[in-house]
């Protein structure tokens, strides 16, 4: 029936019939339940029958006894919780196969997929995509190198993202990964892709987006400084807008600090001197061949420059108003916190950069009609003080702010000096310079070291415009700083630089101090006396500072002094400089800082010696000690000799002192320096031997230029002979003999007494030469070179005096016959037997006879040669019995060689 009804009815009709039936069924069910409940209420419950338990009756439940340790069986209604599974093994996945060999992130996403997700509508997905890009680039750096442009073009869209976390994540990604990875390439291309989006973010409706855009701008400027030069007008407009409209309240001091720190970074790139401008111009020209406002070759009155000046002028007005608002805010607060102090300092640093750029533009481009900088409001609040009791940190913060305002004032005074505020700034700088460094705190000492050099640099300009009273007060304050500052501090270097500005008159527009004034003269004398002591205190710790001091000494000596007191004081500085060269400590010699300075500083210091009107013998002795040191380079040694000779020719050194310096140098110069080396060793192995020979040649040349040769010879004759008589090495005796030969003439001017003394010295010297040139070394390549150099002075003396040659031959005879006659340098090589002495004497004679010019002179010494031959033969015949076969053979060979040589000379 239902089926037939279904067939006849439509689907909608069928659904309606079914619904009616369900409703009827429900109503019937409710009625039945209600009747059943009423029946139950009507029936009276029967009383339950209780069975009385009897002793020994049955129990309701049966109790089973279980043994300990047995596992209870599961209950009958327990549910089985066992799980059975089977593994499904797939041969491969198509998605993973497509990414094989590709660089993927931790989540298995490629760079393309991550870049696509970076623009997803879900902020969490965008953030995860940025983090994935960072991890991918850190793990695969080559991905960044090959996809830089695509990455920058895609990620720049997120600069204005509405989500704060995403903007911060993107900022860190650019800061730590993307921009450092683009350093080696042309950064201008990447910066140009980003800067348009940064400027767009500066005009965003959201304040947080605008603030973040300035952080991006600061980041771009840090990585590519020409960004500011290329987009200066837009950048300055952006900072002007956000600061002028008071969009940041004092409660948001942290956000204001972020903006101002970025502005400081940008304005610090404004050129303030010629070197900075040229370096920036070169970078920009190499990158883009374009420089808008700061191009070195730009027209002096270009439209771009005028717009920049107007922007800067307007920005300064905004900054000054901002600073005044901060000052008002600080006065309303119980203390000056660090963030507010940093904001105020950033404002002052920005204004200072603009002032210095204006001065630079006027000096370089000769621009006289620059916009005026309205800084009167800034100078009005100076000095900034607090009425409450300040802590040490707060006091330091106020001091920094006042110092920075003072620097701005002094920089502005070079453009146009506002005389209204000059008095209180002079009082401030005087009080600051007059403070004793021992009374300030440690933190204040750090501040002084940071800011004092800048304040001191303004001192010469201030002394030009102040009256006599203020000039005396400022000079006294400067002297206090000069004497009280630490030798290794930047303040001391600044003091030396200021002293050069004040004392050296060669610079344009330099200040001419009235040294005739007793008070000013006292200050100048104090400054000069500090210089040598400063060199000694510095040592070799700060060679750059030492070079500044030495340069000042050279400049002072070069330009001289019109005041006799200053000239005398300059000459007296050499007594203080003695410790700078050598520190005499009883018998020990301790070298001063001079030997440890760089080569340029040493040469500069040597040049200073020329400008003393006289050189004290003690200073010359110190210089000689330095010249004898192994640590002194040969170039500086020769430079000292040249400067001293120039000073001698100028009349600054006495002849006796000059000659004494030369003799000391060649006689005490150590060639081997205690090493066991032979004379036959090459000069590469003994470099000081070549140095001594070079110095000897220079000294001989200078001695020949000293004027009266007779006077020079008379002064050198006795000194040289007395020095040679000391037990000196062969190299030093050779140098002295060459000096004697140079000052002597032909025929010789030696006195008979000197000839007699010299004959003994030459005999000993020639024996030493033979000892250091063994016969077995005749094939050595250095033998021929040295065998001629050492005996050559003797040959020249023999040519000038036959008497000297005769006496030397007689001394050789004495040496062969008397066992107590020993040479100077090698007594250990001779024993008590005569055979060795015979061979030595014969070797000396053969060496002399090889010289062609001496052979003619030897023919005139026939008697001396025969006496020598007879004495040697007689000694050999007497001592032959005590000799061994080998010794007898060597002695006989030597005697035969002697006879042959004499017969060839005088047949």
KANOR-V89685 format. One record per residue. N is the residue number from 1. RES is the residue in one letter. SS is DSSP state (2 for helix, 1 for strand, 0 for the rest). OMEGA is omega as a letter, one per 40 degrees, with the letter a starting at -180 (none if undefined). D_LAST is the distance of its C-alpha to the last C-alpha in Angstrom with 2 decimals. Layout:
n/res/ss/omega/d_last
N/RES/SS/OMEGA/D_LAST
N/RES/SS/OMEGA/D_LAST
This chain:
n/res/ss/omega/d_last
1/X/0/i/174.22
2/X/2/i/170.94
3/X/2/i/169.27
4/X/2/i/172.00
5/X/2/i/171.82
6/X/2/a/168.13
7/X/2/a/168.68
8/X/2/a/171.26
9/X/0/i/169.52
10/X/0/a/166.48
11/X/2/i/163.33
12/X/2/i/164.01
13/X/2/i/167.56
14/X/2/a/166.41
15/X/2/i/164.03
16/X/2/i/166.85
17/X/2/i/169.21
18/X/2/i/166.55
19/X/2/i/165.97
20/X/2/i/169.69
21/X/2/i/169.97
22/X/2/a/167.05
23/X/2/i/168.66
24/X/2/i/172.01
25/X/2/i/170.31
26/X/2/i/168.56
27/X/2/i/171.77
28/X/2/a/173.57
29/X/2/i/170.78
30/X/2/i/170.94
31/X/2/i/174.76
32/X/2/i/174.53
33/X/2/a/172.02
34/X/2/i/174.19
35/X/2/i/177.30
36/X/2/i/175.42
37/X/2/i/174.21
38/X/2/i/177.77
39/X/2/a/179.13
40/X/2/i/176.59
41/X/2/a/177.56
42/X/2/a/181.26
43/X/0/i/180.81
44/X/0/a/180.95
45/X/0/i/178.27
46/X/0/i/179.56
47/X/0/a/178.88
48/X/0/i/176.22
49/X/0/a/177.47
50/X/0/i/175.42
51/X/0/i/175.26
52/X/0/a/175.46
53/X/0/i/172.76
54/X/0/a/173.98
55/X/0/i/172.15
56/X/0/i/170.40
57/X/0/a/170.72
58/X/0/a/168.08
59/X/0/a/164.91
60/X/0/a/163.88
61/X/0/i/160.28
62/X/0/a/158.90
63/X/0/i/155.82
64/X/0/i/153.18
65/X/0/a/150.80
66/X/0/i/147.19
67/X/0/i/144.48
68/X/0/i/141.30
69/X/0/i/138.25
70/X/0/i/140.29
71/X/0/a/139.67
72/X/0/i/142.77
73/X/0/i/143.98
74/X/0/i/143.94
75/X/0/a/147.15
76/X/0/a/149.42
77/X/0/a/148.95
78/X/0/a/145.08
79/X/0/i/143.16
80/X/0/a/140.47
81/X/0/i/137.19
82/X/0/a/134.98
83/X/0/i/133.00
84/X/0/a/131.90
85/X/0/i/129.43
86/X/0/a/127.60
87/X/0/i/124.22
88/X/0/a/124.13
89/X/0/i/120.91
90/X/0/a/120.02
91/X/0/i/117.40
92/X/0/i/115.87
93/X/0/a/116.82
94/X/2/a/116.67
95/X/2/i/115.66
96/X/2/a/112.68
97/X/2/i/111.58
98/X/2/a/111.39
99/X/0/a/108.90
100/X/0/i/106.54
101/X/0/i/102.92
102/X/0/i/103.90
103/X/0/a/102.85
104/X/1/i/105.92
105/X/0/a/106.77
106/X/0/i/108.05
107/X/0/i/111.51
108/X/0/a/110.34
109/X/0/i/110.62
110/X/1/i/108.24
111/X/2/i/106.90
112/X/2/a/109.46
113/X/2/i/112.31
114/X/2/i/111.07
115/X/2/i/110.83
116/X/2/i/114.37
117/X/2/i/115.61
118/X/0/i/113.98
119/X/0/i/116.88
120/X/0/a/119.59
121/X/0/a/122.80
122/X/0/a/122.44
123/X/2/a/120.06
124/X/2/i/119.10
125/X/2/i/118.05
126/X/2/i/115.98
127/X/2/i/114.25
128/X/2/i/113.55
129/X/2/i/112.12
130/X/2/i/109.67
131/X/2/i/108.60
132/X/2/i/108.20
133/X/2/i/106.00
134/X/2/a/103.79
135/X/2/a/103.44
136/X/2/a/102.82
137/X/2/i/100.00
138/X/2/a/98.39
139/X/2/a/98.52
140/X/0/a/97.68
141/X/2/a/95.52
142/X/2/i/95.11
143/X/2/i/98.83
144/X/2/a/98.36
145/X/2/a/95.41
146/X/2/a/97.39
147/X/0/a/100.73
148/X/2/a/99.82
149/X/2/a/101.93
150/X/2/a/104.98
151/X/2/a/104.79
152/X/2/a/104.52
153/X/2/a/107.29
154/X/2/a/109.63
155/X/2/a/108.87
156/X/2/i/109.12
157/X/2/a/112.88
158/X/2/i/113.16
159/X/2/i/111.80
160/X/2/a/115.39
161/X/0/a/116.88
162/X/0/a/119.96
163/X/0/a/118.86
164/X/2/a/116.60
165/X/2/i/114.92
166/X/2/i/114.02
167/X/2/i/112.47
168/X/2/i/110.41
169/X/2/i/109.35
170/X/2/i/108.31
171/X/2/i/106.34
172/X/2/i/104.39
173/X/2/i/103.81
174/X/2/a/102.29
175/X/2/a/100.31
176/X/2/a/98.77
177/X/2/a/98.60
178/X/2/a/99.30
179/X/2/i/97.43
180/X/2/i/94.29
181/X/2/i/94.26
182/X/0/a/94.25
183/X/0/a/91.24
184/X/0/a/88.77
185/X/0/i/91.10
186/X/0/a/92.48
187/X/2/a/94.68
188/X/2/i/96.40
189/X/2/a/98.43
190/X/2/i/99.78
191/X/2/i/100.46
192/X/2/i/102.46
193/X/2/a/104.63
194/X/2/a/105.41
195/X/2/i/105.75
196/X/2/i/108.99
197/X/2/i/110.72
198/X/2/i/109.41
199/X/2/i/110.91
200/X/2/i/114.14
201/X/2/i/114.28
202/X/2/i/113.96
203/X/0/a/117.39
204/X/0/i/119.06
205/X/0/a/122.44
206/X/0/i/121.27
207/X/2/i/119.39
208/X/2/i/117.38
209/X/2/i/116.16
210/X/2/i/115.11
211/X/2/a/113.23
212/X/2/i/111.47
213/X/2/i/110.43
214/X/2/i/108.37
215/X/2/i/106.57
216/X/2/i/105.71
217/X/2/i/104.53
218/X/2/i/102.25
219/X/2/i/100.84
220/X/2/a/100.10
221/X/2/i/98.41
222/X/2/a/96.21
223/X/2/a/95.01
224/X/0/a/94.78
225/X/0/i/94.50
226/X/2/i/95.04
227/X/2/a/98.61
228/X/2/a/99.63
229/X/2/a/98.09
230/X/2/a/99.77
231/X/0/a/103.21
232/X/2/a/103.14
233/X/2/i/106.53
234/X/2/a/108.43
235/X/2/i/106.73
236/X/2/i/107.50
237/X/2/i/111.08
238/X/2/i/111.51
239/X/2/i/110.37
240/X/2/a/112.48
241/X/2/a/115.60
242/X/2/i/115.39
243/X/2/a/114.63
244/X/2/a/117.02
245/X/0/i/120.13
246/X/0/a/119.95
247/X/0/i/120.17
248/X/0/i/118.42
249/X/0/a/120.24
250/X/2/i/118.71
251/X/2/i/119.88
252/X/2/a/117.54
253/X/2/i/114.45
254/X/2/i/112.36
255/X/2/i/113.06
256/X/2/i/112.29
257/X/2/i/108.94
258/X/2/i/108.07
259/X/2/a/108.88
260/X/2/i/106.94
261/X/2/i/103.82
262/X/2/i/103.71
263/X/2/i/104.13
264/X/2/i/101.19
265/X/2/a/99.01
266/X/2/a/100.00
267/X/2/i/99.70
268/X/0/i/96.33
269/X/0/i/95.03
270/X/0/a/95.95
271/X/0/i/92.70
272/X/0/i/92.00
273/X/0/a/88.52
274/X/2/a/86.47
275/X/2/i/84.37
276/X/2/a/87.47
277/X/2/a/89.18
278/X/2/i/86.21
279/X/2/i/85.79
280/X/2/a/89.49
281/X/2/a/89.52
282/X/2/a/86.65
283/X/2/a/88.40
284/X/2/a/91.68
285/X/2/i/90.21
286/X/2/a/88.33
287/X/2/a/91.48
288/X/0/a/94.35
289/X/0/a/93.01
290/X/0/i/95.70
291/X/0/a/95.89
292/X/0/a/99.23
293/X/0/a/99.21
294/X/0/i/95.61
295/X/0/a/93.67
296/X/0/a/90.65
297/X/0/a/91.41
298/X/0/i/95.19
299/X/0/a/97.13
300/X/0/a/97.51
301/X/0/a/101.32
302/X/0/a/101.92
303/X/2/i/105.30
304/X/2/a/103.83
305/X/2/a/102.12
306/X/2/i/105.32
307/X/2/i/107.28
308/X/2/i/104.70
309/X/2/i/104.93
310/X/2/i/108.71
311/X/2/a/108.62
312/X/2/i/106.25
313/X/2/i/108.40
314/X/2/i/111.48
315/X/2/i/109.69
316/X/2/i/108.60
317/X/2/i/112.24
318/X/2/a/113.26
319/X/2/i/110.49
320/X/2/i/111.42
321/X/2/i/115.07
322/X/2/i/114.06
323/X/2/i/112.01
324/X/2/i/114.95
325/X/2/i/117.22
326/X/2/i/114.80
327/X/2/i/114.70
328/X/2/i/118.50
329/X/2/a/118.54
330/X/2/a/116.07
331/X/2/i/118.19
332/X/0/a/121.18
333/X/0/a/119.39
334/X/0/a/118.75
335/X/0/i/114.99
336/X/0/a/112.22
337/X/0/a/111.37
338/X/2/a/108.09
339/X/2/i/109.43
340/X/2/i/111.00
341/X/2/i/107.85
342/X/2/i/105.77
343/X/2/i/108.18
344/X/2/i/107.96
345/X/2/i/104.17
346/X/2/i/104.09
347/X/2/a/106.27
348/X/2/i/103.96
349/X/2/i/100.86
350/X/2/i/102.52
351/X/2/i/103.46
352/X/2/i/99.93
353/X/2/i/98.46
354/X/2/a/100.87
355/X/2/a/100.08
356/X/2/i/96.34
357/X/2/i/96.85
358/X/2/i/98.96
359/X/2/i/96.25
360/X/2/a/93.63
361/X/2/i/95.84
362/X/2/a/96.38
363/X/2/a/92.68
364/X/2/a/91.50
365/X/2/i/94.31
366/X/0/i/95.34
367/X/0/a/98.87
368/X/0/a/100.87
369/X/0/i/104.31
370/X/0/i/103.97
371/X/0/i/107.05
372/X/0/a/107.58
373/X/0/a/107.36
374/X/0/a/110.45
375/X/0/a/109.02
376/X/2/i/111.28
377/X/2/i/113.28
378/X/2/a/110.12
379/X/2/a/109.03
380/X/2/a/112.54
381/X/0/a/112.50
382/X/0/e/109.14
383/X/0/a/108.42
384/X/0/a/110.15
385/X/0/i/111.66
386/X/0/a/114.04
387/X/0/a/116.83
388/X/0/i/116.74
389/X/0/a/114.35
390/X/0/i/111.26
391/X/0/a/109.22
392/X/2/i/105.42
393/X/2/i/105.22
394/X/2/i/107.81
395/X/2/i/106.05
396/X/2/a/102.82
397/X/2/i/104.71
398/X/2/i/106.20
399/X/2/i/102.80
400/X/2/a/101.24
401/X/2/a/104.03
402/X/2/i/103.79
403/X/2/a/100.02
404/X/2/i/100.40
405/X/2/i/103.08
406/X/2/i/100.77
407/X/2/i/97.99
408/X/2/a/100.46
409/X/2/a/101.55
410/X/2/i/98.03
411/X/2/i/97.18
412/X/2/a/100.38
413/X/2/i/99.58
414/X/0/i/96.77
415/X/0/i/99.46
416/X/0/a/102.19
417/X/0/i/102.29
418/X/0/a/105.82
419/X/0/a/106.11
420/X/0/a/109.34
421/X/0/a/107.60
422/X/2/a/104.31
423/X/2/a/105.37
424/X/2/i/106.19
425/X/2/i/103.04
426/X/2/i/100.94
427/X/2/a/102.74
428/X/2/a/102.09
429/X/2/i/98.35
430/X/2/i/98.01
431/X/2/a/99.80
432/X/2/a/97.67
433/X/2/a/94.34
434/X/0/a/95.38
435/X/0/i/96.10
436/X/0/a/93.94
437/X/0/i/92.26
438/X/0/a/92.89
439/X/0/a/96.66
440/X/0/i/97.05
441/X/0/a/97.79
442/X/2/i/95.39
443/X/2/i/97.15
444/X/2/i/97.04
445/X/2/i/93.28
446/X/2/i/92.96
447/X/2/i/95.12
448/X/2/a/93.08
449/X/2/a/89.88
450/X/2/a/91.54
451/X/2/a/93.27
452/X/2/i/91.53
453/X/2/i/88.58
454/X/2/i/91.07
455/X/2/i/92.98
456/X/2/i/89.84
457/X/2/i/88.78
458/X/0/a/91.98
459/X/2/i/91.26
460/X/2/i/89.27
461/X/2/i/92.07
462/X/2/a/94.70
463/X/2/i/92.96
464/X/2/a/93.23
465/X/2/a/97.04
466/X/0/i/98.18
467/X/0/a/98.95
468/X/2/a/97.03
469/X/2/i/98.99
470/X/2/i/98.39
471/X/2/i/94.74
472/X/2/a/94.21
473/X/2/i/96.09
474/X/2/i/94.13
475/X/2/i/90.75
476/X/2/i/91.77
477/X/2/i/92.82
478/X/2/i/89.56
479/X/2/i/87.54
480/X/2/i/89.55
481/X/2/a/88.69
482/X/2/a/85.00
483/X/2/a/84.71
484/X/2/a/87.05
485/X/0/a/85.98
486/X/0/a/83.73
487/X/0/a/80.01
488/X/0/a/80.05
489/X/0/i/83.31
490/X/2/i/84.04
491/X/2/i/85.81
492/X/2/i/82.60
493/X/2/i/80.90
494/X/2/i/83.89
495/X/2/i/83.65
496/X/2/i/80.01
497/X/2/i/80.98
498/X/2/i/83.83
499/X/2/i/81.52
500/X/2/i/79.28
501/X/2/a/82.38
502/X/2/a/83.44
503/X/2/a/80.14
504/X/0/a/78.08
505/X/0/a/79.51
506/X/0/a/77.87
507/X/0/i/80.58
508/X/0/i/83.58
509/X/0/i/86.79
510/X/0/a/84.95
511/X/0/i/86.72
512/X/0/i/85.59
513/X/0/i/86.21
514/X/0/a/87.17
515/X/0/i/84.42
516/X/0/i/85.76
517/X/0/a/88.68
518/X/2/a/87.97
519/X/2/i/89.52
520/X/2/i/87.61
521/X/2/i/84.37
522/X/2/i/84.91
523/X/2/a/85.31
524/X/2/i/82.14
525/X/2/i/80.09
526/X/2/i/81.48
527/X/2/a/80.48
528/X/2/a/76.91
529/X/2/i/76.49
530/X/2/a/77.70
531/X/2/i/74.90
532/X/2/i/71.90
533/X/2/i/74.11
534/X/2/i/75.32
535/X/2/a/71.77
536/X/2/i/71.16
537/X/2/a/74.50
538/X/2/a/74.02
539/X/0/i/70.63
540/X/0/a/69.80
541/X/0/a/73.38
542/X/0/a/74.36
543/X/2/i/71.28
544/X/2/i/73.54
545/X/2/i/75.29
546/X/2/i/72.01
547/X/2/i/70.86
548/X/2/a/74.09
549/X/2/a/73.49
550/X/2/i/69.85
551/X/2/i/70.92
552/X/2/i/73.51
553/X/2/i/70.92
554/X/2/i/68.71
555/X/2/i/71.75
556/X/2/i/72.75
557/X/2/a/69.31
558/X/2/a/69.01
559/X/2/i/72.29
560/X/0/a/72.14
561/X/0/i/75.06
562/X/0/i/77.03
563/X/0/a/78.35
564/X/2/i/75.93
565/X/2/i/77.26
566/X/2/i/76.39
567/X/2/i/72.88
568/X/2/i/72.30
569/X/2/i/73.71
570/X/2/i/71.40
571/X/2/a/68.34
572/X/2/i/69.71
573/X/2/a/69.79
574/X/2/i/66.07
575/X/2/i/66.89
576/X/2/a/69.25
577/X/2/a/66.73
578/X/2/i/64.12
579/X/2/i/65.98
580/X/2/i/65.92
581/X/2/a/62.11
582/X/1/i/61.53
583/X/1/a/64.10
584/X/1/i/62.65
585/X/1/a/64.15
586/X/0/a/62.73
587/X/0/a/59.19
588/X/1/i/59.79
589/X/1/i/59.15
590/X/1/a/61.89
591/X/1/i/61.37
592/X/0/a/64.33
593/X/2/a/65.98
594/X/2/a/63.36
595/X/2/a/61.03
596/X/2/i/63.96
597/X/0/i/65.29
598/X/0/a/64.74
599/X/2/a/61.79
600/X/2/i/64.00
601/X/2/i/65.54
602/X/2/i/62.17
603/X/2/i/60.93
604/X/2/i/64.19
605/X/2/i/63.88
606/X/2/i/60.35
607/X/2/a/61.69
608/X/2/a/64.24
609/X/2/a/61.54
610/X/2/a/60.92
611/X/2/i/64.50
612/X/0/a/64.46
613/X/0/i/64.22
614/X/0/i/61.85
615/X/0/a/60.07
616/X/0/i/60.39
617/X/2/i/57.29
618/X/2/i/59.25
619/X/2/i/59.73
620/X/2/i/56.02
621/X/2/i/55.32
622/X/2/i/57.77
623/X/2/i/56.14
624/X/2/i/52.70
625/X/2/i/54.24
626/X/2/i/55.67
627/X/2/a/52.33
628/X/0/a/50.73
629/X/0/i/53.46
630/X/0/a/52.76
631/X/0/a/56.10
632/X/0/i/55.22
633/X/0/a/54.26
634/X/2/a/50.99
635/X/2/i/53.02
636/X/2/i/55.11
637/X/2/i/52.06
638/X/2/i/50.48
639/X/2/i/53.93
640/X/2/i/54.21
641/X/2/a/50.88
642/X/2/a/52.01
643/X/2/i/55.45
644/X/2/i/54.16
645/X/2/i/51.78
646/X/2/i/54.75
647/X/2/i/56.81
648/X/2/a/54.09
649/X/2/i/54.11
650/X/0/i/57.92
651/X/0/a/57.75
652/X/0/a/59.02
653/X/0/i/55.95
654/X/0/a/54.23
655/X/2/a/50.50
656/X/2/i/49.83
657/X/2/a/51.84
658/X/2/i/50.17
659/X/2/i/46.62
660/X/2/i/47.78
661/X/2/i/49.18
662/X/2/a/45.89
663/X/2/i/43.83
664/X/2/a/46.46
665/X/2/a/46.45
666/X/2/a/42.73
667/X/2/a/42.28
668/X/2/a/45.35
669/X/0/a/45.34
670/X/0/a/45.32
671/X/0/a/43.49
672/X/0/i/44.39
673/X/0/i/47.72
674/X/0/a/47.55
675/X/0/i/46.74
676/X/0/a/44.26
677/X/0/i/41.92
678/X/0/i/38.22
679/X/0/a/35.99
680/X/0/i/35.40
681/X/0/a/39.11
682/X/0/i/40.22
683/X/0/i/41.82
684/X/0/i/45.10
685/X/0/i/45.12
686/X/0/a/44.08
687/X/2/a/45.74
688/X/2/i/45.38
689/X/2/i/41.59
690/X/2/i/42.08
691/X/2/i/44.72
692/X/2/i/42.43
693/X/2/i/39.77
694/X/2/i/42.52
695/X/2/i/43.99
696/X/2/i/40.63
697/X/2/i/40.18
698/X/2/a/43.74
699/X/2/i/43.30
700/X/2/i/40.14
701/X/2/a/42.11
702/X/2/i/45.04
703/X/2/i/42.98
704/X/0/a/41.62
705/X/0/a/45.28
706/X/0/i/46.50
707/X/0/a/46.52
708/X/0/a/44.77
709/X/2/i/41.15
710/X/2/i/40.58
711/X/2/i/43.62
712/X/2/i/42.62
713/X/2/i/39.13
714/X/2/i/40.70
715/X/2/a/43.05
716/X/2/a/40.47
717/X/2/a/37.59
718/X/2/a/39.26
719/X/2/a/41.18
720/X/2/a/38.19
721/X/2/i/36.10
722/X/2/a/39.18
723/X/2/i/39.88
724/X/2/a/36.38
725/X/0/i/36.61
726/X/0/a/39.54
727/X/0/a/39.04
728/X/0/i/38.98
729/X/0/a/37.96
730/X/2/a/34.67
731/X/2/a/36.60
732/X/2/i/38.26
733/X/2/i/35.14
734/X/2/i/33.43
735/X/2/i/36.48
736/X/2/i/36.46
737/X/2/i/32.78
738/X/2/i/33.55
739/X/2/a/36.49
740/X/2/i/34.38
741/X/2/a/31.84
742/X/2/a/34.79
743/X/2/i/36.48
744/X/0/a/33.32
745/X/0/i/31.86
746/X/0/e/28.67
747/X/0/a/27.70
748/X/0/i/29.06
749/X/0/i/32.42
750/X/0/i/31.87
751/X/0/i/32.87
752/X/2/i/30.76
753/X/2/i/33.03
754/X/2/i/32.60
755/X/2/i/28.79
756/X/2/a/28.88
757/X/2/a/31.35
758/X/2/a/29.59
759/X/2/i/26.25
760/X/2/a/28.15
761/X/2/i/29.97
762/X/2/i/26.92
763/X/2/i/25.31
764/X/2/a/28.55
765/X/2/i/28.91
766/X/2/i/25.55
767/X/2/i/26.38
768/X/2/i/29.72
769/X/2/i/28.24
770/X/2/a/26.23
771/X/2/a/29.44
772/X/2/i/31.51
773/X/0/i/29.11
774/X/0/a/28.99
775/X/2/a/26.56
776/X/2/i/29.63
777/X/2/a/30.78
778/X/0/i/27.94
779/X/0/a/30.45
780/X/0/a/32.98
781/X/2/i/34.03
782/X/2/a/33.99
783/X/2/a/30.49
784/X/2/a/28.75
785/X/2/a/31.36
786/X/2/a/31.15
787/X/2/i/27.45
788/X/2/a/26.82
789/X/2/a/29.94
790/X/2/a/29.46
791/X/2/a/25.90
792/X/2/i/26.34
793/X/2/i/28.00
794/X/2/i/25.10
795/X/2/a/22.63
796/X/2/i/25.04
797/X/2/i/25.36
798/X/2/i/21.61
799/X/2/a/21.60
800/X/2/a/24.46
801/X/0/i/23.23
802/X/2/i/19.73
803/X/2/i/21.65
804/X/2/i/22.91
805/X/2/i/19.50
806/X/2/i/18.51
807/X/2/i/21.87
808/X/2/i/21.55
809/X/2/i/18.35
810/X/2/i/20.40
811/X/2/i/23.33
812/X/2/i/21.46
813/X/2/i/20.73
814/X/2/a/24.43
815/X/2/a/25.51
816/X/2/a/23.80
817/X/2/a/25.31
818/X/0/a/28.73
819/X/0/a/31.19
820/X/0/i/33.39
821/X/0/a/30.87
822/X/0/i/31.87
823/X/0/a/31.44
824/X/0/a/34.40
825/X/0/a/35.74
826/X/0/i/34.96
827/X/2/a/35.46
828/X/2/a/37.38
829/X/2/i/34.40
830/X/0/i/32.71
831/X/0/a/34.26
832/X/0/a/33.97
833/X/0/a/31.27
834/X/2/a/27.63
835/X/2/i/26.39
836/X/2/i/27.32
837/X/2/i/25.68
838/X/2/a/22.42
839/X/2/i/22.62
840/X/2/a/23.58
841/X/2/i/20.76
842/X/2/i/18.18
843/X/2/i/20.23
844/X/2/a/20.21
845/X/2/i/16.46
846/X/2/i/16.14
847/X/2/i/19.01
848/X/2/a/17.49
849/X/2/i/14.18
850/X/0/i/16.40
851/X/0/a/17.73
852/X/2/a/16.31
853/X/2/i/17.41
854/X/2/a/15.97
855/X/2/i/12.39
856/X/2/i/12.59
857/X/2/i/14.33
858/X/2/i/12.02
859/X/0/i/9.28
860/X/0/a/12.16
861/X/0/a/12.65
862/X/2/a/9.78
863/X/2/a/12.64
864/X/2/i/14.46
865/X/2/i/11.83
866/X/2/i/11.42
867/X/2/i/15.21
868/X/2/a/15.75
869/X/2/i/13.93
870/X/2/a/15.86
871/X/2/a/19.03
872/X/2/i/18.96
873/X/2/i/18.43
874/X/2/i/21.16
875/X/2/a/23.53
876/X/2/i/23.12
877/X/2/a/24.00
878/X/2/a/26.97
879/X/2/a/28.37
880/X/2/a/27.73
881/X/2/a/31.26
882/X/2/a/32.86
883/X/0/i/31.21
884/X/0/a/32.79
885/X/2/a/31.30
886/X/2/i/30.49
887/X/2/i/28.95
888/X/2/a/26.88
889/X/2/a/25.65
890/X/2/a/24.68
891/X/2/i/22.90
892/X/2/i/20.88
893/X/2/a/19.95
894/X/2/i/18.88
895/X/2/i/16.68
896/X/2/i/15.00
897/X/2/i/14.50
898/X/2/i/13.02
899/X/2/a/10.44
900/X/2/a/9.61
901/X/2/a/9.62
902/X/2/i/7.47
903/X/2/i/4.60
904/X/2/a/5.72
905/X/2/a/6.25
906/X/0/a/3.80
907/X/0/none/0.00
